[in-house]
Amino acid sequence: LTHLGPCHFTGTKVCFLTLDTYACKPLHMYLKYRFKGLKSLFLIPSNRNSYKKNICIDMLRQGYHESFSELFTLIQKWNALREAAGPGSAIWQQKSLEEQPDKLDQLCHFLTRAEAAQRAGHYEEVYDNQLNLAYYCFNDPEDKWLSNYFYEQCFNTAQLIKIDGGKREAQAHANMGLISEEQGHVMKAAEHYEVFYQLTEGSTWKDETGHTYNSLACEHLWRIYTLLADKMLENKEHQQAIKTLIKALKMAKEGGDKMMEGEATYYLSLAYHFAGEQQTALSVSYFKVTLVFSMPFSVSLGILAELLASQGSETVKYLGEFMKVAENTHLSQSLVDACVLLGNIYNERGKYSEAFEYFSQASEAAKALNNLPLVDETKTYCGIAKAHKLMVAFNSHIEAEDPVSLKYLLAWKENRSDMCADPLTVGKTLVMKHISAVLSSMVNSEFRRTCRFIFGILIFDIGVEEKKKTTL
C-alpha cells in the first residue's frame, strides 16, 4: 500500500531544552533562533553533549518518558544487530541512529506526538504518527528493520481504533502481510491478507493510485495462494494445490484484472496436468486458445507446449485457426506467439521439420515488430529445431557403427551444408562432385590437345598456300 509521507523539517533542529523566560530576554531569543539546540543562556554547557543525549533530556523534561524509553530501546536494538552481524557486514559499515541527527529528529517528533495522542485516547492519531515513521524509514534499505518495527506498532494500535470502520485495521493487516511475505512466512501472510479481504469487502476505500482496497486484497490473495500451491506441487500434493489454485482463480476474477485471471487459469490448468487430469486441464475456462494470448510471451511457453503436445489434433487445429486470423489482421505479436507455441508442440512430438517452419514464420513476424530481443529468441528456436532435425540422421549413422556410415560422417564433417541435413546425402554429393571434377579435368585436357592439333594443321595449310602464291 502507498502511505502518506512524513512531514519534513526545513533543517536540523535540536530539542527544546529549557524555560522560555529569563532576565536576559534579547540575548536568549537571539540564541534560541541563531543556534540549533540552544534555547537557554543558562544551558550553554548542554551544547557540549551528544545530539542523542540532548534529545533524550528534552523528552524527559517534557514528560515523554515512554518516547524516551522507546527511542533508547531502538538504539540498543540497532547496536545489538550490528554486534551480531560483526565486522565486515553491511550494517557494520552504516552509521548508527545516534550519528544520524535527521532520523533522531523524526523519531523524537513523531514518538512524542504519538505519546501525547495516546494519553488523550486518540488512537487514530497514534496510528498515523507511527505510520509516518514506518513510511519514512522504509525509504532506506538499511532501515528496513526499523520500518517493520513501526508497522508492527501500527498493527497493535489499529486494534484499538473503533471510529473509522476498520480502515486502519485493514491497512495494518495488508502491511503485516507484505512483511510476512518478504520474510518467507507464507501461511502467516495468507492469514493477514484474508483478514484484509474480509475488512475491505464491500468498501469503497482507495489508495493514492485509485485502486480500491478490496482489489488490492484480491491481488495479494491471488499471489499468496499461487505461492502456496507451488510449494504443494513440489511436495506432490496435487489435489490440495488444485483447491488452493481454485481459490486463487476466484480472487483473480473478483479483482477484475484479466491478465491476473489468465495467469490464474494457466496455473490451475498446469496443476490439473501434473495431477494426470489432462481433459480437465484443457476444459478450464479460456485455456484452449484465448488464455495463451492474454499472457506475456515469456510465461513458460515450453511447459505449456508440453501440456498441449500430449493432447490430440484439436489443439493444433485451434491454434492454426488463430494463427491465420492473426496473420490476416496483421497482429504480429499474436502471430509470433501462435507460431512459437505451434513450433514447440511439433518439437515435443518429434516433428522437427514442421517445428522449424513455424519457428521461421515466428522469426519473420518478429522482424516486423522491430523487437530485437524477440527476434533473437525466435532465431534461437529455429536453431534448436534445425539441430534436432540434424540429430536424427546423425544419430542413425552413429548407431550403425559400420565403415560406410563412418565415411559418410567424415564427408559431412568436411562440408557441413545447411541444404543437406542427412550425412548420407552429403557423402554422396561429395563423391559425385569428386567424380565430376576428375571427368572435367580429363575432358579439358583432351580438348586442349585436340585444339593444339587442329591449330597446327591450320598453320601448316596457311603456310602451304602462302608458298604457292610466292611461286606464282
TILUMPA-887887 format. One line per field, with one value per residue (C-alpha): residue in one letter; x, y, z. Coordinates in steps of 0.05 Angstrom, whole numbers, plus 32768, in hexadecimal, padded with zeros to 4 digits. Example, Ala and Ser with C-alpha at 12.3 -4.5 7.8 and 13.67 -1.06 7.14 Angstrom:
residuo <- c(a / s)
east <- c(80F6 / 8111)
north <- c(7FA6 / 7FEB)
up <- c(809C / 808F)
//
This chain:
residuo <- c(l / t / h / l / g / p / c / h / f / t / g / t / k / v / c / f / l / t / l / d / t / y / a / c / k / p / l / h / m / y / l / k / y / r / f / k / g / l / k / s / l / f / l / i / p / s / n / r / n / s / y / k / k / n / i / c / i / d / m / l / r / q / g / y / h / e / s / f / s / e / l / f / t / l / i / q / k / w / n / a / l / r / e / a / a / g / p / g / s / a / i / w / q / q / k / s / l / e / e / q / p / d / k / l / d / q / l / c / h / f / l / t / r / a / e / a / a / q / r / a / g / h / y / e / e / v / y / d / n / q / l / n / l / a / y / y / c / f / n / d / p / e / d / k / w / l / s / n / y / f / y / e / q / c / f / n / t / a / q / l / i / k / i / d / g / g / k / r / e / a / q / a / h / a / n / m / g / l / i / s / e / e / q / g / h / v / m / k / a / a / e / h / y / e / v / f / y / q / l / t / e / g / s / t / w / k / d / e / t / g / h / t / y / n / s / l / a / c / e / h / l / w / r / i / y / t / l / l / a / d / k / m / l / e / n / k / e / h / q / q / a / i / k / t / l / i / k / a / l / k / m / a / k / e / g / g / d / k / m / m / e / g / e / a / t / y / y / l / s / l / a / y / h / f / a / g / e / q / q / t / a / l / s / v / s / y / f / k / v / t / l / v / f / s / m / p / f / s / v / s / l / g / i / l / a / e / l / l / a / s / q / g / s / e / t / v / k / y / l / g / e / f / m / k / v / a / e / n / t / h / l / s / q / s / l / v / d / a / c / v / l / l / g / n / i / y / n / e / r / g / k / y / s / e / a / f / e / y / f / s / q / a / s / e / a / a / k / a / l / n / n / l / p / l / v / d / e / t / k / t / y / c / g / i / a / k / a / h / k / l / m / v / a / f / n / s / h / i / e / a / e / d / p / v / s / l / k / y / l / l / a / w / k / e / n / r / s / d / m / c / a / d / p / l / t / v / g / k / t / l / v / m / k / h / i / s / a / v / l / s / s / m / v / n / s / e / f / r / r / t / c / r / f / i / f / g / i / l / i / f / d / i / g / v / e / e / k / k / k / t / t / l)
east <- c(8000 / 8015 / 8017 / 801C / 8063 / 807B / 807F / 80C6 / 80EA / 810C / 814C / 816B / 814B / 8162 / 8133 / 8112 / 813F / 8124 / 80FA / 80E3 / 80E9 / 812A / 8144 / 816F / 8136 / 8155 / 8193 / 816A / 813D / 817A / 819A / 8157 / 8151 / 819B / 81B7 / 8196 / 818F / 8198 / 815B / 8177 / 81B0 / 81B7 / 81BD / 81F7 / 821E / 81E7 / 8200 / 823E / 8212 / 8206 / 81C9 / 81A8 / 81B3 / 8193 / 8156 / 814E / 8154 / 8120 / 80EF / 80F7 / 80F0 / 80AF / 8095 / 8098 / 80B5 / 8098 / 80B5 / 80F8 / 80F5 / 80E1 / 8118 / 814C / 8133 / 8138 / 8180 / 8193 / 8171 / 8198 / 81D9 / 81C8 / 81BA / 81FC / 8223 / 8200 / 8212 / 825A / 8292 / 828F / 8244 / 8219 / 81FB / 823F / 8251 / 8212 / 8209 / 81E3 / 81A3 / 81CC / 81F5 / 81B9 / 819A / 8163 / 8148 / 814D / 8124 / 80EF / 80EC / 80E8 / 80B2 / 8083 / 808F / 807D / 8040 / 8029 / 8032 / 800A / 7FD2 / 7FD3 / 7FCA / 7F8D / 7F70 / 7F76 / 7F90 / 7F85 / 7FB8 / 7FE7 / 7FE0 / 7FED / 802C / 8047 / 8036 / 805D / 8099 / 8091 / 808B / 80C7 / 80F4 / 80DD / 8100 / 8145 / 8155 / 8182 / 8147 / 8119 / 811A / 8105 / 80CD / 80B4 / 80B5 / 8087 / 8059 / 8051 / 8043 / 800E / 7FEF / 7FE9 / 7FCC / 7F9A / 7F77 / 7F64 / 7F44 / 7EF8 / 7EE3 / 7EFC / 7ED4 / 7F12 / 7F39 / 7F79 / 7F74 / 7F6D / 7FA9 / 7FD1 / 7FC1 / 7FD6 / 8019 / 8025 / 8015 / 8049 / 807D / 806E / 8071 / 80B5 / 80CE / 80B6 / 807D / 804A / 8014 / 8017 / 8013 / 7FD6 / 7FB3 / 7FBF / 7FA8 / 7F68 / 7F57 / 7F68 / 7F38 / 7F00 / 7F07 / 7F06 / 7ECE / 7E98 / 7EC0 / 7ED3 / 7F16 / 7F4C / 7F97 / 7FBC / 7FBF / 7F73 / 7F71 / 7F3E / 7F56 / 7F2B / 7F4D / 7F90 / 7F79 / 7F65 / 7FA8 / 7FCE / 7FA4 / 7FAC / 7FF8 / 7FFE / 7FD0 / 7FF9 / 8039 / 8019 / 8001 / 8047 / 8064 / 802D / 803D / 8086 / 8070 / 8042 / 8004 / 7FDD / 7F96 / 7FA5 / 7FC9 / 7F8C / 7F5E / 7F8D / 7F92 / 7F46 / 7F45 / 7F7B / 7F51 / 7F15 / 7F3D / 7F59 / 7F13 / 7EFA / 7F35 / 7F20 / 7F65 / 7F62 / 7FAC / 7FAB / 7F6F / 7F93 / 7FD0 / 7FA5 / 7F82 / 7FC4 / 7FE1 / 7FA1 / 7FA5 / 7FED / 7FD9 / 7FA4 / 7FD8 / 800A / 7FD3 / 7FC7 / 7F83 / 7F92 / 7F4B / 7F3A / 7F77 / 7F60 / 7F18 / 7F2A / 7F0C / 7F31 / 7F6A / 7F68 / 7F7C / 7F6A / 7F90 / 7FD1 / 7FCE / 7FB5 / 7FF9 / 803F / 8069 / 809C / 806C / 8082 / 8072 / 809C / 8073 / 8032 / 804A / 8059 / 8012 / 7FF2 / 801F / 8001 / 7FBC / 7F9C / 7F9B / 7F63 / 7F94 / 7FBF / 7F81 / 7F6A / 7FB0 / 7FB6 / 7F74 / 7F8B / 7FCC / 7FA7 / 7F7B / 7FB8 / 7FDA / 7F9E / 7F94 / 7FDF / 7FE5 / 802F / 8037 / 7FFE / 8019 / 805E / 803E / 8014 / 804E / 807D / 8049 / 803A / 8084 / 808E / 8054 / 8071 / 80B6 / 809B / 807B / 80BD / 80A5 / 80E1 / 80D5 / 8090 / 80AC / 80E2 / 80AF / 8085 / 80C2 / 80D8 / 8094 / 809A / 80DF / 80C4 / 8089 / 80B8 / 80E1 / 80A2 / 809D / 80E4 / 80ED / 8135 / 8131 / 80F4 / 8118 / 8153 / 8125 / 8101 / 8144 / 8158 / 8119 / 812B / 8170 / 8155 / 8125 / 815D / 818A / 8155 / 8147 / 8190 / 819A / 8168 / 8192 / 81D4 / 81C0 / 81AA / 81F0 / 8211 / 81E6 / 81F6 / 8240 / 8257 / 828F / 825E / 8239 / 827B / 8291 / 8250 / 8258 / 82A0 / 8289 / 8251 / 8282 / 82AE / 8273 / 823B / 8207 / 81C4 / 81A4 / 81AF / 81A0 / 81AC / 81F6 / 81E8 / 81D0 / 820C / 823C / 821D / 821F / 8269 / 8279 / 8252 / 8276 / 82B9 / 82A7 / 828D / 82CD / 82F8 / 82CF / 82D0 / 831C / 8321 / 82F3 / 8317 / 835A / 8342 / 8321 / 8361 / 8389 / 8356 / 8356 / 83A2 / 83A0 / 836C / 8390 / 83D0 / 83AD / 8390 / 83D5 / 83F2 / 83BB / 83C5 / 8410 / 8405 / 83D6 / 8405 / 843E / 8414 / 8403 / 844C / 845F / 842B)
north <- c(8000 / 8047 / 8071 / 80BC / 80D3 / 80F3 / 813E / 8155 / 818B / 81C3 / 81B7 / 8191 / 81A8 / 8195 / 8188 / 81BC / 81BF / 81EE / 8229 / 8261 / 829B / 82B7 / 82FA / 8301 / 82FB / 8319 / 82EE / 82B2 / 82BC / 82C6 / 8286 / 8262 / 826F / 8276 / 8238 / 81F4 / 81CD / 820A / 822A / 8243 / 8270 / 8248 / 8205 / 8215 / 81D8 / 81AB / 81B9 / 8191 / 8152 / 8122 / 812D / 80EE / 8102 / 8147 / 8127 / 80F5 / 812D / 8155 / 811B / 8110 / 815B / 815D / 811E / 80EF / 80B5 / 807F / 80A1 / 80A5 / 805C / 8047 / 8071 / 8055 / 800E / 8018 / 8032 / 7FF6 / 7FC7 / 7FE4 / 7FDD / 7F94 / 7F86 / 7FA5 / 7F7D / 7F3D / 7F49 / 7F56 / 7F7B / 7F78 / 7F76 / 7FAB / 7FC4 / 7FCB / 8000 / 8028 / 8062 / 8054 / 807A / 80A3 / 80BF / 80D2 / 8112 / 8115 / 80D1 / 80E2 / 8121 / 80F9 / 80C5 / 80F9 / 8120 / 80E7 / 80BD / 80F8 / 8109 / 80C0 / 80BE / 80FF / 80E3 / 80A2 / 80C8 / 80EB / 80A9 / 80BD / 807B / 808E / 80C6 / 8095 / 8067 / 80A0 / 80B6 / 806F / 8066 / 80A4 / 8087 / 8045 / 8069 / 8095 / 805C / 8031 / 805F / 8046 / 7FFB / 7FFB / 8012 / 7FD9 / 7FBC / 7FFF / 8006 / 7FC0 / 7FD1 / 800D / 7FE6 / 7FB4 / 7FEE / 8007 / 7FC1 / 7FC1 / 8007 / 7FF8 / 7FC4 / 7FFD / 802A / 8026 / 8065 / 805B / 801D / 7FF1 / 8016 / 801D / 7FD6 / 7FBD / 7FE6 / 7FCB / 7F83 / 7F91 / 7FAD / 7F73 / 7F43 / 7F63 / 7F5F / 7F16 / 7F06 / 7F28 / 7F00 / 7EBE / 7EB2 / 7EA1 / 7E84 / 7EBE / 7EEE / 7ECA / 7ED3 / 7F1E / 7F24 / 7EFD / 7F2D / 7F68 / 7F4C / 7F42 / 7F88 / 7FA9 / 7F7F / 7FAF / 7FED / 8027 / 8037 / 8048 / 8053 / 808E / 806B / 8064 / 8019 / 8001 / 7FDD / 7FA1 / 7F99 / 7F9D / 7F67 / 7F3B / 7F45 / 7F34 / 7EF6 / 7EDF / 7EE6 / 7EC4 / 7E8A / 7E7F / 7E7C / 7E4B / 7E1F / 7E20 / 7E03 / 7DCF / 7DB9 / 7DB2 / 7D83 / 7D5C / 7D74 / 7D7D / 7D7D / 7DAF / 7DDA / 7DD8 / 7DEE / 7E28 / 7E3D / 7E3D / 7E6F / 7E97 / 7E98 / 7EB0 / 7EEA / 7EFB / 7EFE / 7F28 / 7F57 / 7F67 / 7F61 / 7F37 / 7F2C / 7F12 / 7EE7 / 7ECA / 7EB7 / 7E99 / 7E6E / 7E5A / 7E43 / 7E1D / 7DF9 / 7DE5 / 7DCA / 7D9E / 7D88 / 7D74 / 7D4F / 7D26 / 7D45 / 7D5B / 7D66 / 7D8F / 7DB9 / 7DCA / 7DD6 / 7E0D / 7E50 / 7E75 / 7E44 / 7E25 / 7E63 / 7EA6 / 7E9C / 7E92 / 7ED6 / 7EFC / 7EF0 / 7F0C / 7EE7 / 7ED2 / 7EAC / 7E63 / 7E54 / 7E15 / 7DF7 / 7E0B / 7DEB / 7DAB / 7DAB / 7DB7 / 7D87 / 7D4D / 7D5D / 7D4C / 7D74 / 7DA1 / 7DCF / 7DD7 / 7DE4 / 7E1D / 7E3B / 7E36 / 7E5B / 7E90 / 7E98 / 7EA4 / 7ED8 / 7EFB / 7EFA / 7F16 / 7F4D / 7F5E / 7F4F / 7F41 / 7F34 / 7F02 / 7EE1 / 7ED9 / 7EBB / 7E8A / 7E74 / 7E6A / 7E41 / 7E16 / 7E0E / 7DF7 / 7DC5 / 7DA6 / 7DA6 / 7D7F / 7D4D / 7D43 / 7D64 / 7D91 / 7DA7 / 7DC2 / 7DE2 / 7E05 / 7E21 / 7E3F / 7E5B / 7E7B / 7E9C / 7EB5 / 7ED3 / 7EF8 / 7F13 / 7F29 / 7F51 / 7F79 / 7F8E / 7FAA / 7F85 / 7F6F / 7F43 / 7F20 / 7F16 / 7EF7 / 7ECA / 7EB0 / 7EA5 / 7E7A / 7E51 / 7E48 / 7E30 / 7DFE / 7DE1 / 7DDB / 7DB9 / 7D87 / 7D7A / 7D6D / 7D41 / 7D0E / 7CFD / 7D07 / 7CD6 / 7CA2 / 7C9F / 7CA0 / 7C65 / 7C3E / 7C38 / 7C22 / 7C3C / 7C58 / 7C82 / 7C9A / 7CB1 / 7CD5 / 7CF9 / 7D0D / 7D27 / 7D4F / 7D6B / 7D87 / 7DAC / 7DBC / 7DD4 / 7DEF / 7DD6 / 7D8D / 7D77 / 7D2E / 7D1A / 7CE3 / 7D15 / 7D42 / 7D08 / 7CF4 / 7D3C / 7D43 / 7D03 / 7D1A / 7D5E / 7D3A / 7D0E / 7D4B / 7D71 / 7D37 / 7D2F / 7D79 / 7D79 / 7D3F / 7D60 / 7DA2 / 7D81 / 7D5B / 7D99 / 7DC1 / 7D8B / 7D88 / 7DD3 / 7DD5 / 7D9F / 7DC4 / 7E06 / 7DE6 / 7DCC / 7E10 / 7E31 / 7DFD / 7E08 / 7E53 / 7E4B / 7E1F / 7E51 / 7E8A / 7E63 / 7E55 / 7E9F / 7EB1 / 7E7F / 7E99)
up <- c(8000 / 7FF5 / 8034 / 8040 / 804B / 808A / 8096 / 8088 / 80B0 / 808B / 80B1 / 80EB / 812B / 8170 / 81A9 / 81D4 / 8210 / 8244 / 8259 / 822C / 825D / 8277 / 828C / 824F / 821E / 81DE / 81E2 / 81F3 / 81B6 / 818A / 81A2 / 819B / 8150 / 813E / 815D / 8152 / 8192 / 81BF / 81DE / 8220 / 8232 / 8271 / 824C / 821E / 823A / 821F / 81D9 / 81EB / 81F2 / 81BA / 818E / 81A8 / 81F0 / 81E5 / 81C4 / 81FD / 8231 / 820B / 820A / 8255 / 8265 / 823E / 8260 / 8224 / 824B / 821D / 81DF / 8201 / 8214 / 81CD / 81AC / 81DC / 81CE / 8182 / 8188 / 81B3 / 8181 / 8147 / 816E / 817E / 8134 / 8121 / 8155 / 813F / 80F6 / 8107 / 80E3 / 8097 / 8094 / 8071 / 80B2 / 80D1 / 809D / 80A9 / 80D8 / 8118 / 8129 / 815B / 8120 / 80F4 / 810E / 80DA / 80EE / 8138 / 812A / 8106 / 813C / 8173 / 814F / 813E / 817D / 81AA / 8180 / 8182 / 81CE / 81D7 / 81AC / 81D3 / 8214 / 81F6 / 81DD / 8193 / 8179 / 8130 / 8139 / 815B / 811F / 80ED / 8110 / 8113 / 80CA / 80B9 / 80DB / 80B6 / 8074 / 8082 / 8095 / 805B / 8029 / 803D / 8035 / 8072 / 809D / 8089 / 80CF / 80EC / 80B9 / 80CA / 8114 / 810B / 80DC / 8115 / 8144 / 8113 / 8112 / 815E / 8161 / 8129 / 8155 / 8184 / 814F / 814B / 8127 / 80DF / 80CC / 80CD / 8097 / 80BE / 80D7 / 8090 / 807B / 80B5 / 80A1 / 805A / 8072 / 80A0 / 8068 / 803C / 8073 / 8081 / 8036 / 8030 / 806A / 804B / 807C / 8046 / 8073 / 80A3 / 8068 / 804E / 8091 / 8090 / 8048 / 8056 / 808F / 8062 / 802E / 8061 / 807C / 8037 / 8019 / 8001 / 8013 / 7FE5 / 8005 / 7FD3 / 7FD5 / 7FB6 / 7F72 / 7F6F / 7F7B / 7FAD / 7FEB / 7FD8 / 7F94 / 7FB7 / 7FE8 / 7FAD / 7F8C / 7FCC / 7FD8 / 7F90 / 7F96 / 7FD9 / 7FC6 / 7F88 / 7FB2 / 7FE2 / 7FA8 / 7F8A / 7FCB / 7FCC / 7F84 / 7F98 / 7FCF / 7F9E / 7FC3 / 7F82 / 7F9C / 7FD3 / 7FA0 / 7F72 / 7FAB / 7FBB / 7F73 / 7F6C / 7FA5 / 7F81 / 7F41 / 7F68 / 7F85 / 7F40 / 7F21 / 7F5B / 7F54 / 7F0D / 7EEE / 7EAE / 7EAC / 7EF3 / 7EE3 / 7EA7 / 7ECF / 7F06 / 7ED2 / 7EB5 / 7EF7 / 7F08 / 7EC5 / 7ED2 / 7F16 / 7EF5 / 7EC3 / 7EF8 / 7F1C / 7EDD / 7ECC / 7E85 / 7E6D / 7EAA / 7E9E / 7E57 / 7E6C / 7E9C / 7E88 / 7E50 / 7E4F / 7E0A / 7DE2 / 7E00 / 7E41 / 7E1D / 7DFC / 7E39 / 7E5A / 7E4D / 7E18 / 7E4C / 7E7A / 7E79 / 7E30 / 7E34 / 7E6D / 7E4A / 7E0A / 7E30 / 7E4B / 7E07 / 7DE3 / 7E0A / 7DEE / 7DAC / 7D6B / 7D85 / 7DA8 / 7D6A / 7D41 / 7D6E / 7D70 / 7D25 / 7D1D / 7D4D / 7D27 / 7CE6 / 7D06 / 7D25 / 7CE1 / 7CBC / 7CEF / 7CF2 / 7D3C / 7D3B / 7D85 / 7D87 / 7D48 / 7D69 / 7DA7 / 7D7F / 7D52 / 7D8D / 7DB2 / 7D75 / 7D6A / 7DB2 / 7DAB / 7D6C / 7D8C / 7DC7 / 7D97 / 7D71 / 7D31 / 7D29 / 7CE1 / 7CF2 / 7D31 / 7D08 / 7CD8 / 7D10 / 7D33 / 7CF1 / 7CEA / 7D31 / 7D21 / 7CE4 / 7D0C / 7D43 / 7D12 / 7D00 / 7D49 / 7D4A / 7D8C / 7D8D / 7DCC / 7DAF / 7D6C / 7D90 / 7DB8 / 7D7A / 7D57 / 7D92 / 7D89 / 7D3F / 7D52 / 7D83 / 7D50 / 7D1B / 7D4D / 7D60 / 7D16 / 7D08 / 7D45 / 7D2B / 7CED / 7D12 / 7D4A / 7D19 / 7CFB / 7D40 / 7D56 / 7D16 / 7D29 / 7CE4 / 7CB6 / 7C82 / 7CB6 / 7CD2 / 7C8C / 7C83 / 7CC6 / 7CB5 / 7C72 / 7C92 / 7CC5 / 7C8D / 7C6D / 7C9E / 7C6D / 7C87 / 7C47 / 7C5A / 7CA0 / 7C90 / 7C95 / 7C61 / 7C2F / 7C3E / 7C34 / 7BF1 / 7BDB / 7BEB / 7BC5 / 7B88 / 7B8B / 7B8C / 7B50 / 7B2A / 7B38 / 7B1F / 7ADF / 7AD3 / 7ADA / 7AAA / 7A77 / 7A7C / 7A72 / 7A35 / 7A19 / 7A1F / 79FC / 79C3 / 79BC / 79B7 / 7981 / 7958 / 7961 / 7947 / 7909 / 78FA / 7901 / 78D2 / 789D / 78A1 / 7896 / 7859 / 7839 / 7845 / 7824 / 77E7 / 77DE / 77E3 / 77AE / 777D)
//
